[in-house]
């Protein structure tokens, strides 16, 4: 049977699940919720870089992203940070929707799937 690796698991979720070389992250939000959508996006992408590194991969191996914005009008500002972060020619498939997030200070939440 193939091993499933769960990183920072608690009673309701794991920060990352790795299976057969695929890496699935939880929905990540900014650690500092006082910033605007650009600052929060940058913080989340920094967290993603770290998690991918822990799992011996990087953003050149992104497959899919799911992005939730508290206000869809923030999409352009979020996309500016997102596009600058992506490797050239390495954009994953992606969904980006407006959603009510669990804390009103949250502007964006991102969940990714990558591979090693």
Secondary structure, DSSP 4 states (H G I P E B T S, - for coil): ---EEEES--SS--SEEEETTEEEEPPB--S-TTS-HHHHHHHHHHHHHHHHHHTT--GGGEEEEEEEESSGGGHHHHHHHHHHHSPTT-PPEEEEEE---SSTT--EEEEEEEE-
